[in-house]
Amino acid sequence: MKPGRAILTLLVGTLPALSQPQPQQPAAGTATDQSWTVEGQVVNALTKEPVPRAEVSLRKIQMPSPGGGRGPMPMPGQDPGASGVSGAVADQNGRFSITGTGDGPYTLTAQRQGFLTTRFGAKGRFTGPAVLRLVAGQKLTNLAVNMTPHGVIAGKAVDEFGEPMQGVQVQLLTQRPSGTPTGFPQWMPSNGANTNDLGEFRIAGVQPGKYLILASPSGRATALPPGSIKTEGPETAYVPTYYPGAIQADQAQRFDVTPGAQLTNLEVRLKKSPVYNVRGRVIGIDGNPAKNYSVSLNPKEMQMFGPRPMNQRRLPDGGFELSRVPPGAYTLVANVNDGRGLGGPDGASPMPGMPGMPGGPNRITASAEINVGSGDLDNIVLAPVPPLTVSGSIVYPGEKPATQRRMQIALMPSDFGFGGPQRPNIAVREDGGFSSATVAPGLYTVRLSPVPEGHYVSAIEMSGQPLPNNQLDLRNGSGAQLTVRLANDPGSITGTVTAVDGLPAALGSVVVLPADASKRLSGMNRMFQVLADGSFEVKNLPPGEYLVASFPVMDSTLYEDPDILKSWESKGTKVKVGKNASQNVSLKMITVE
């Protein structure tokens, strides 16, 4: 590259500001030192007004280690492999100037409260940022950084007469793909607010995405305690209601929030419904009433992360009462901490930050399917099944590798929602054996991590029979004896990735999925980082046919969300990998809107 030039490479499309003044490059040969300078202005993408005090940073794209390892997964929209930060704070007119050293590719990011984090040149969640290839002595000017304000959702919560309701909790639920054998979409609580005395709510800082609105009456919205009014027939009460006025989630209006959207004047009309009480007891694994427990009620038509608002109270001797439950089909779940630790000689270790840390209580669960609709439900007994034992061994095709990282058997629950089973990680011993006596009943996907270099998992068997898609069903209350068989004749896929402008991609991802969609729940889906020279290498693949594609960002939603996967699946490249064989492919990044 000749001194005195800076090349601006776009990974996806072209810059949206082609009509604006273009970056001015100094004439060749004017470099006088080893530094470069990048200047520009930050503006509001909607109003085109300057954005003062925005934090602008340049991050150098580093060359990650090759070898097919995935490494830590960046959050959606994060620039993978970016480090070497230089930055500045924009002035009152939104102008900034950054001077730094070090030739190479960089990405530019702007952040400010009230705005979405902006990656210069990116057009959306799944499009990559522009790559600024900077060299010593360069001065890149007149960059226009367009920042999009956060979205806002505002409106009123009213009763059936149109009167405002105070103290209603209005919660946004954002959809995420299940990525589990159940296949049900899951919803996570996002931003929320309570209504004021006029019934008004305003939720700011809304990220783009798919949402439901759930309005739940609180004690102030329904001041009278349950059962305080005697009426003929079942009690009626305001119940959690989805926008615009639906009790069932499948009747709720789902909507997309676009960047900077201002959705105001929404009206959520809370519904009254016959409501009933659900009562019962929780029994510990010792047969006595549980002491440390909680109970949750989850509608069967959707999976939801986080506790749902409900009127509940614990009663003596392990009892519980859930009041004002509207009609519907539910899963009733009890979580019991039995006081034992999951650490210890069996080598089990739950996920960090979850109940059941070594030396802490062990959370076990019990559940029951119930139907509410014709009257109160009483005398329900939730008795957790004692923890199960899962043990087994790793079987090598030949000599055990002389050196290897410590391995674990990971049991991935099919239900990741609130109240679901924990994820046990069972340590593999030096002799290849493993065992844990603290596994809760449930449906799991079995994975070995990390797989020894030069090997792959050829089969996972229970009592001599292969597990379909590596799915382990422990819902019947029995433990399992597993055999994890390894093979040492893996294939590999190597290649290069180019951006839409034909230049090597300096950052991005390569997704490798089994071509057979029925195998994509077995834990074989993989995402790898593109190296800074546009190359990639995927090693230790089981022989078979794969679907390979490249994207500007690292975001597992690209293959976990069925709708997004369908939008690009036909554009992927099918690659057949044989034993001890390597296939080389050239990929062009796929644009996903």
Helices and strands as residue ranges (DSSP letters): E 7-10, E 35-44, E 55-61, E 82-89, E 95-101, E 104-111, E 118-119, E 130-134, E 139-147, E 151-158, E 169-176, E 186-194, E 200-206, E 209-216, E 236-239, E 241-242, G 249-251, E 255-257, E 262-269, E 271-274, E 276-282, E 293-299, E 303-304, E 311-315, E 319-325, E 328-337, E 348-349, E 363-372, E 377-382, E 388-395, E 408-413, E 425-427, E 433-439, E 443-449, E 456-462, E 465-466, G 468-470, E 471-473, E 480-487, E 491-498, E 509-514, G 517-519, E 526-529, E 535-541, E 544-551, H 557-560, H 562-568, G 569-571, E 573-577, E 582-588
